[in-house]
Amino acid sequence: MQKACLYETRAEDAERLARIAQTDEERLAYLQIAAVWREISRTRRQLLEGKPEH
């Protein structure tokens, strides 16, 4: 689960960057990056647990 924690940490980092972003465009980009990291983490966790995606 170490990698899953890494993905969550990266998502949190991107969310922090979104909070200090200077433009709406930059904020949106960081939030999209965070969403991708969270999706990677969720998908990886499901694959490791052997659960199909819904």
Order of alpha helices (4+ residues) and beta strands (2+ residues): alpha-alpha
